[in-house]
Amino acid sequence: MAASAFPRWLLGGTAAVLLAGCTGGGAPAHHAAALSPRTPTTNAAGATAQYFGGTVTANPKVYVVWWGDPSKINSSLTAAKGGIADFFAGVTNSAYMDWLNEYDTNIPVQAGSKKGSAGSGQLIGRGNYVASLTLSNIPSGDVTDQQIQQALDAAFDAGTLPEPDDNTLYAVYFPPGVTINLDGDPSCSTYGAYHEAIIETKRHDAYYLVMPDCGSSFNTRCSVSSHELIEAMTDNIPTPASSPDYPQAWNDAMGNEMGDLCGSSGTVTTPLGTFTVQNIWDERTKACKGFSSDANDFNVSLSPNAAMVALNAPSTFTVQTATSAGSAQMLTLSAVAPSGVTATVSPTTIMSGATATLTVTAKSPSAQTGLQVVVRADATSGSTVQTHTAALLLSTDAAPPDLGPPPADLGGTADLANPGIGDGTPDDLALGTGVGGNQQQPGSGKSGCAITPGSAEPSWPAALFLFALALLVFRRRA
């Protein structure tokens, strides 16, 4: 689609950077006024993506957040099958993520005040959808970005939303008729969406997507969502002006993020359906792509990529690899686990196209829902070193392992070596349907036979008392 035909309101790429987050009742302060969103330019002539030293969201962990009553949100978004939850679950575990490793940050800083210093050392790869949650304690009517931040911080304090970490993204969807004012710019007339960061003083910085309802089709909403998702991954603290510098990550010299430079769309086929996505700037080929690769390339995924595990009971998962371009090559596998969890891969060396086994054990009762185990695959092809990652999303059941079997397999992942990404416009593509996206609450269910407070099962002291009473009755009858 030609840039001149692309709606100006559809995509807003950058917003203001905040120097201070909410602390209790404190209000966030803007460092500078937000830029007016730029019209995306397909295949922008002369663009060069540069790394300015900031962090990225390496393995995105997405919470879909409804702004108020979900029944008032567009039903195409809230649908249990084929809705925006399935979009995030499918897309974050697809080939659309794989080629973003060209924006890894294990390189020296390329531009800005930190040029030449070490980068943040992060490797971008596949991620997860976690849950759909509702914000109920919100202002009525139109809102400002500051009010959105205050509502998110209040939800963190109240436990309504899980607190952020390195990979957490909150995708906030609004009902029709709610206008978001971003430093004087109203949604849907000057921009269609944006991503932003709350620079926190008492917890990890929070990265969020603001997705107003501009009356567009579901396909267009998916395209807009993919634009903001990729920008929040490659530049999670967005550029405050047209001269990017640390703490920004990937921009061109004018402050354009990787979605700003492109306006064309394609599709991504996943086990949960086929979804419209925006093509993203590919620095490798200086073009807008939905998929890109080196001459020899591969991918790595996990089956399943989300599961509940019992405490101290090892669980196994399949590490799948595929050759996505060129010929098969030798891969070295490793795993990184969060505190309270152990993870090992066997074997540690395989050819792309083969599988391995990931063994995960939750050792600590403090391990919470929403943890990620990240599997890394490294290969060298000629002068190019390729690394891909995939994330396993864990929730934990604190029940002893002998009280019941582990949860059922949550389903396999299709081979995504051929990503199925095509060209098309956002409104002319038929979508597939899938399973999932049922707005589950994290940690809302338990597997096995764990006894919960208020259940009819007796406690150990009560059981001992009944046993002793039974012995006494038996002796009297004897």
N, C-alpha and C positions, 0 to 999 in steps of 0.2 A: 504494500500500500504506500502510495506516495506520501511524503511528509506533509505536503500541503493539504491532503485530504484527511489527515489524522486529527481527530477532535482535540482541541487544546486542553479541554478539561479532563481528558481521560487519565493522564498519568502525571502525578506530581512527584518528582524524584528527590528533592532535597528540602530540608527544613532547617530551623535554627538549632544550634548546639547550645545545650544548657550547661552552665558552669556549676550550678548547685541544685541538688534535688530536694524533694520534700523531706523534712525532718520533723515528724510530728505534724504540727499545723502549719509549718513553714511553707511558703510558696516558692516554686522554682523561678529562677531568674534567667532571662534570655541574654545570651552574650551579644547577639546581634539580631536584627530583624531577618525574618525568613526571606529567602529569595522568592520572587515570583516564579512559579514553576515554568520550566522551559518546554517548548514544543519539541518532542523527540525527533531526532534527525536520523533517518535510516542510512546506514553506512556512512556516518559522518566523515567527511573528507579531512584527512590529516590528523585524526584523533589518535592519541597515544595514552593508554592506561598506565598510570604510575603509582607506585606504592609509597605512601607518605608516613608509614611507621605505626599506624593504629592497629587495633585488633579487628578480627573478623569473627563471624559466627560459624565455626567450623563444621559442626554437625547439628543443624537446626533442630530444635525441640519445640514444636509449635503447639501452643494452646490457642484454640479458637475461643474468643470471648464475645458473648452477646451483650450489647449495651442495652440492658433492661430485658423485659419479657421476651423470650425467644419467639413466642407466637406472633409478635409484632414485626419480627424480622422477615425479610423476603423468604418465602417458603422454599425457593430453589436453593438457598444457602443452608437452611436448617434441615433439609431433607435427610432422613436416616440413610438413604442409599443414593449415591450420586451427587450429594451435596458438597459443601465446601470442606467438610471434615474428610470426606473421601478424596477430594482434590489434594489436600495437604498430605494425607497418608500415602497417596499414590505418588505424587510428584517428588516428595522429599526422599523417596526410596527408588528413584528412577535414574536413567542415564542423563536426565536434565541436570542432575547434581554432579555427575562424574567429571565432566570436563571443566568444571569450575576450579579444579586443582591448579589451573594456570594462575589463579589468584591466591595461592598459598602464601604464607608470610614467613617461611623459613629462609628468607633471603635478606641481603642488606637493603636498608631503606633507599629508595631510588630518587626521592625528591623531597624538598621542603627542609625545615630546620634540622631534622634528624638524618639528613642524607649521609649514607655511609655507615650508620650505626646498625646494630643487629635488629632484625624484625621481631615480631611477636612469636614466631616459631610455630604457627598453626597450619594445619592441613585440612583444607575444605573437602567435604565428602557427603555421603548420604546421611540423612537424619530421620526424624520420626514426627508423627502427629501423636499428641498425648491425650487430649480430652477437649470437650467443649464445655465451657463454664459460663455462668451468668453473673453479671454485675447488677445488683439490685439497688444498692445504696448510691444512686446517681442523681445528678441535677435533672430537673425536668426541662424539656424544650431544647433550644439551641445551646451549644456549649463551646467553650474555648479549649485550645490545646492544654492550657494550664489546668482547667477543670478535669480534663481526661487524666492528666498526670496525678492530680490529687486523688481521683477516684481509684486509680491503680495502686497508689501508695496506701490508701486506706484499706484496700482489699488485701494487700500484703500483710498489713498489721493485723487485720481481722482473721487471716487465714483463709479468706474466700478464694484467693489466688495463691498458688505456690510461689515462693520467693524466687527471684531470678538467679541464674548462674550464667556461665560463659556461653551456653548454647541456647538459652531460653528465648523464644520470641512469642509475644502476645499479639495475635491478630484480632483487632477489635472491630466488630461489624455493627453497624447502626441501622435503626429502622428508618423507613421513608419519612421525610419531613424534618429530620434533624440536621441542621446546618452546623458544620464545625468551622469556627473562626480561628484561623492560624495567623496571628499577628496582623489582623485586618483583612486577610484574604478569606472569603467564604468558599466552602466546598461546593463543588459541582458547577460553579461559574468561573472560577479561576484555577481549580485543580480538582482531580478526581480521587486522589489518595496520597498519603505520604507515610514515611516511616520516621521515627524519632527515637531519642534516647533520653532517659532520666538519669542524670549523673547523681548517684546516690551518695549519702554520707554515712548511712548506717547499714547498708546492705550492698550487694552487687548491683552495678548499673543495670537498669531495665531497658530493654529494647522492644519497641512496639510498633505495630502497623495500624494506621487509622484508615478505615475503609467505609466511607459514607455511602449511602444509597442514592445513586444518581439516576436511578430508573433504567439502567442498562440491562442487557440480557445476562444470563448466567455465564455464557461463554466470555463475554467482555469482563465480567467480574473476575473470572478465573485469570484472564490475561493481566488485569490490573493487579490482582493478588500476586501473581508470579513476578511481576515487575518489582513490587515492594519487597517481596521475599528475597529475591536475589540481591537487591541493593542493601537490605538489612544484613545479609550474609557477608557481602564483600566490603561494606563500609558502614559498620553498625552504629557509629556516631557520625551522623551525616554532616555534610559540609555547610558551614554557616554563611558562606559568601562565595564569590566566584574565584577566590584564591585559596585553594585547599592547603592545609598543613596538618601536622600532627595535632590532635588525635585521629584525624581522618585516616582511612586505609587506602582503598583503590579509587582514584578519580583521574580524569584528564586534567590538564593544566588550567582549564576554565571552571573546574569544580563539577563537571558532569560525572554522574555515577554511571555504572555499567548498564543500567536500564535506560538512562536518559539519552544515550546515543543511538537508540534503536526504536523503531515504531512498528515493525512488521511482527506478525504472529505466526505460530505454527501449532502443532498438537503433540502431546506426549501420551503414549499408550501405556497404561499401567494395569495391574490385575484388578484394580477398582474402577476402571473406566478409562476413556480417552478424554483428555482435558486440553483446553486451549491454553497456551502459554505465550508470553511475549518472547521474541528472540532477543538475545543479550549480546552485548559487545564481546567479540572474540579477538583478543589482542594478538593471538597467534596468526590469524589470517586477515586482520584489519577489516572485519565484516561482522554483520549481525547474524547470529546462529542460534538454533535450538539444540544443536549438538555439534561437538568438534572433537578431534582426537589427533594425537601424533600418528606418524606412519605405523608404528608398532604401539599398540595400546591394549588395555584390558580393563575390567571392572571387578569389583568385589561387592557382595551383598550377603545378607544373613537370612536364614529361613528357620523359624519365623524371625521377624525383627522386633517383636514385642512379646513379652511373656511375664507371667507371675511365677516367682520361684519361692520355694519353701526355705526357711532358715536352716542352714547347715546341711542342706540336701543338694548335692551337685546336680545341675541340669545341663543338658547338652543341646547344641544348636549346630546347624550345618552352615559352614562358610562356603559360599558358592563363588567361583571365579569364572570369567569368560573372556575370551579374546575378542575385543571389540574392533580392532584394526590390525592389519598385518598378520604376522605369524605368532604362534604361541611362544611364551618366554617364561623363564624361571622366576618365581615369586618367593619372597621371604615374608612370612606372616608373623604378626605379633598382636598382642591385645593389651589395652590399658583399661583398668577398672577403677571405679571410685572407691573412696574410703569405705571399709566394711564389706567389700566384695572382692573376691579373687577370680581371675579369669586366665585360662591357658588355651593355646591353640596347638593342635597336633594333626598332622605333622606341621612343622614350621617352614618347610620348603616344598613347593609343588609347582607344576607347570600350569600356566593360565588355562582354564577350562576344566581343571580338576577341583575337587572339594576337600575340605578339612573339617575337623570337629572343634568347636568352641565349647569348653567346659566352664560353667559359671557357678560359683557358690557364694551365697550371701552369708557372711560370718557374723555380722553385728545386727542386733535388734534395732539399732538406730538407723539402719538402711531404709530409706524412704522411697515411696513411689516417684517415678520420674528420673531415676538414675540411668545413665548410659554407660555401657561397655563399648569401647571403640576398637574395632579390628582394623589393623593397618596392613596393607600389602605393598611391598617395595619391589621394583624391578629396574634393571638397567638395560636400555636398548641403544647401542651405539653411544653417542655423546649425550643422550637424553635420559635423565633419571626420572622415572615415573613413580608416583605414590598415589594410591587411592585408599579411601577409608569408608567404613560403614558402621552404623551405630545400632546396638541392641538396646531397646528401652525396657527397663526392669521395673516391676513392682514387687514387693516382698510380702510374703505371708509368714508371720512370726510363729506359726504353729510348729511344734516338734515334727520332724520328718516322718515319725512312725504313726502319725494320726491320720494319714490319708495320702492318696497318690498325688503326684504333682498335677498341675492343671493340664488340660488337654492342649494339644498342639494348636496354635492359633492360625495355622495355615501357611502354606509355602509361598515363595515369591517367584514370579515368572522370570525366565531368563531374559534379561534386559540387554543382552549384548547388542541386539538390533533395536534401538530405542523407539522406533516407530514414530519419529518426529517428522511432521510434514509441514508444508506451507498452507496458508489459508487465512481468511479473515475471521475476526472474532465471532461473527454472528451467523456463519453459514455452515457450522460443523455440528454433526450429530454426536451427542455424547453417549458413552456407554454408562452402564450402572454397575454398582458393586455392593459390597457389604461393608458394614461399619458405620462410623459417624453417628453413633446413637447417643451422643451427648452424655457419655458415662462420666461419673465423678471419679477422680483418682482415688484409689484405695477403697472404692465403695463396696467391693465384694471380697469374700474370702473363699479359698478353696480348702479341700480337706475337711477334717472334723474338728477344727479348733472350737473350743467352748467360748462363747461370748457372754459378757455380763447380761444377766437377766434371762438366760436360757434355762431350759428345764433340766439340764444335766447337773448332777450333784457335784459339789466341791470335794476335794480329797478328804478333809476332816469329816464331812457328812458321810462319805462312803465308808470310812473306817468305823464310824459309829454304827452304821447299819450292819457291817460285817460282824462286829463284836456282839451286837444284839442277836444276830442270827445264830452265832455260836452258843450263846446263853440259852436260847430257846431250844436248840438241838440237845444240849446237855440235860435240860430239865425233862425233855421228852424221853431221853434215854434212861 
